[in-house]
């Protein structure tokens, strides 16, 4: 079974569209969706009549968003599948990608980390841009710390639970700030022996979700300092 984890905050209409596309493309797939409602004051409502289970976990109510590292971890913990897919309700499966990702995962073995290409059609007044593609070089490093390709785990990726466990999941220390949990996770995946594969032919679209979220400079700075404190000392060793 594939367990696809969706952390949720304030995007019901967006999530409805995402789930409707999945229902169209994945009706015969051994799939479950695990939605983790991160305490939204208006609870997430799962659609009816889906061709696969949609399981909802609700965290305690709060009135402002937090880094999704904790809800993602909870979703993986509750998932039934040995294959984990990480995504979000603003990722639109405009064409089927999960079967191809699963085939690539099987080809790559236990440590494969499969990444779908992500196109953002609404970027800069509709001109569009790639968020994830093998031709990109702008994610090669963060704060001077080199990264393997595949830093954007939260768009659409797939791995086995054994690799997730070896990497230790997402670091909950990033919860109170914003950003930097992505490259931290990728670096720990690399340390656990992950083999990163970007499939440019498997494309999802990242839409504007419309969530009410406002992040402060202090929240970014908090996580930036945390990231550097964890990985800055390892930079020279990894570059050598």
C-alpha positions in Angstrom: 0.0 0.0 0.0 1.0 3.6 -0.7 0.2 6.0 2.1 0.1 9.6 0.9 0.5 12.2 3.7 -1.2 15.6 3.4 -0.6 18.1 6.2 -3.6 20.5 6.2 -4.1 24.1 7.2 -7.0 26.4 6.0 -7.3 25.1 2.4 -10.5 23.2 2.1 -11.3 24.2 -1.5 -7.8 23.5 -2.6 -7.8 20.1 -0.9 -11.2 19.3 -2.5 -9.7 19.9 -5.9 -6.6 17.9 -5.1 -8.5 14.9 -3.8 -10.9 15.0 -6.8 -8.0 14.7 -9.2 -6.5 11.8 -7.2 -9.9 10.0 -7.3 -9.9 10.4 -11.1 -6.4 9.0 -11.6 -5.9 6.5 -8.8 -9.2 4.6 -8.5 -7.5 1.2 -8.9 -4.4 1.9 -6.9 -3.7 0.4 -3.5 -3.6 3.8 -1.8 -4.7 5.6 1.3 -4.7 9.3 2.0 -3.8 10.5 5.5 -4.8 14.1 6.1 -3.4 15.7 9.3 -5.5 18.7 10.2 -3.0 20.9 12.1 -5.6 22.3 14.5 -7.5 24.5 12.0 -10.3 26.4 13.7 -12.6 25.2 10.8 -11.9 21.5 10.7 -11.0 19.7 7.5 -14.0 17.8 5.9 -13.1 14.7 4.0 -14.9 14.1 0.7 -17.4 11.3 0.4 -17.4 8.5 -2.2 -13.6 8.3 -2.6 -12.3 5.1 -4.3 -9.6 4.8 -1.5 -9.6 5.5 2.2 -9.2 9.1 3.4 -8.2 9.0 7.0 -8.2 12.3 9.0 -6.1 13.1 12.1 -7.1 16.2 13.9 -4.5 18.0 16.1 -5.6 20.4 18.9 -7.2 23.7 17.7 -4.9 26.7 17.3 -5.4 30.0 15.5 -2.2 30.4 13.6 -0.1 28.0 11.4 3.0 26.2 12.5 5.7 24.4 10.6 4.2 21.2 9.3 7.0 18.9 10.5 4.9 17.5 13.4 1.7 16.8 11.5 3.7 15.1 8.8 5.4 12.9 11.4 2.0 12.0 12.9 0.7 11.2 9.5 3.5 8.8 8.7 3.2 7.2 12.2 -0.5 6.5 11.6 -0.1 5.4 8.0 -0.8 1.7 7.1 1.5 1.5 4.1 5.2 0.6 3.8 5.5 3.1 1.0 5.2 6.7 2.0 4.4 9.6 -0.3 4.8 13.2 1.0 2.7 15.9 -0.7 0.3 18.7 0.2 -3.2 19.8 -0.6 -1.9 22.5 -3.0 -0.3 19.8 -5.2 -2.5 18.9 -8.2 -2.1 15.5 -9.8 -3.2 16.9 -13.2 -1.9 13.5 -14.6 -1.2 10.3 -12.8 2.3 10.2 -11.2 2.1 7.7 -8.3 2.3 4.5 -10.4 5.4 5.7 -12.2 7.0 6.9 -8.9 6.3 3.4 -7.4 7.9 1.7 -10.4 11.0 3.9 -9.9 11.0 3.2 -6.2 11.1 -0.6 -6.9 13.9 -0.1 -9.5 15.9 2.0 -7.0 15.8 -0.4 -4.1 15.3 0.2 -0.4 17.1 3.5 -0.3 15.4 5.1 -3.3 14.0 8.6 -2.8 11.8 9.4 -5.8 10.9 13.0 -6.7 8.3 14.2 -9.1 8.8 17.3 -11.2 6.7 20.3 -10.0 5.5 23.0 -12.3 4.0 26.2 -10.8 1.7 27.6 -13.5 0.6 30.7 -11.4 4.1 32.0 -10.7 4.6 35.6 -11.7 1.2 36.3 -13.2 0.8 33.1 -15.0 4.3 32.9 -16.6 5.0 29.7 -14.6 8.3 28.2 -13.4 9.7 24.9 -12.3 9.8 24.4 -8.5 11.4 20.9 -8.9 13.2 19.7 -12.1 16.5 18.0 -12.8 17.7 21.1 -14.7 17.5 23.3 -11.6 20.6 24.5 -9.8 19.1 27.0 -7.4 18.6 24.4 -4.6 22.3 23.2 -4.7 23.0 24.7 -1.3 21.4 26.4 1.7 23.3 28.9 3.8 26.5 27.7 2.1 25.8 24.0 3.0 25.7 21.8 -0.2 22.5 19.7 -0.7 21.8 16.7 -3.0 19.1 17.2 -5.6 15.7 16.6 -4.1 15.6 19.3 -1.4 12.0 20.0 -2.0 10.7 16.9 -0.3 7.3 18.5 0.6 5.9 18.8 -3.0 5.7 15.2 -4.2 8.1 12.5 -3.2 8.1 8.8 -2.4 10.2 6.6 -0.2 10.0 3.4 1.8 9.2 3.5 5.5 12.5 1.9 6.3 14.4 4.9 4.8 12.1 7.3 6.6 12.9 5.5 9.9 16.6 5.5 9.1 16.6 9.3 8.5 14.5 9.8 11.7 11.6 11.6 10.0 11.3 15.3 10.3 12.9 17.2 13.1 10.2 18.7 15.4 12.7 21.3 16.6 11.7 23.3 13.6 8.0 23.5 14.6 8.0 27.0 16.1 9.7 28.7 13.2 9.4 28.4 9.5 11.5 27.0 6.7 14.7 25.0 6.8 13.1 21.7 7.8 13.2 20.7 4.1 17.0 20.8 3.6 17.5 19.4 7.1 15.4 16.3 6.2 17.2 15.9 2.9 20.6 16.0 4.5 19.5 13.4 7.0 18.2 11.3 4.2 21.6 11.6 2.4 23.3 10.6 5.7 21.0 7.5 5.8 22.1 6.5 2.3 19.3 7.8 0.2 19.5 7.6 -3.6 17.8 10.7 -5.0 16.0 10.3 -8.4 14.1 13.2 -10.0 11.6 12.1 -12.7 11.1 15.0 -15.1 8.4 13.1 -17.0 6.2 12.7 -13.9 4.8 16.2 -13.4 2.4 17.7 -10.7 1.4 21.3 -10.5 1.8 23.5 -7.4 -1.2 25.9 -7.1 -1.8 28.9 -4.9 -3.6 27.3 -2.0 -5.2 30.4 -0.5 -4.3 29.5 3.1 -4.3 32.3 5.6 -0.7 32.2 6.8 1.7 35.0 7.8 5.3 34.2 8.7 7.5 36.7 10.5 11.1 37.4 9.8 11.8 36.2 13.4 10.4 32.8 12.6 12.6 32.4 9.5 15.6 33.5 11.5 14.9 31.1 14.3 15.0 28.1 11.9 17.9 29.5 10.0 20.0 29.6 13.1 18.9 26.1 14.1 19.8 24.7 10.6 23.2 26.3 10.7 23.9 25.1 14.3 23.1 21.5 13.1 24.9 21.4 9.8 27.4 24.3 9.6 30.1 22.2 11.2 29.5 19.4 8.7 29.9 21.6 5.6 33.7 21.2 5.3 33.6 17.4 5.8 30.9 17.0 3.1 32.8 19.2 0.6 36.1 17.5 1.1 
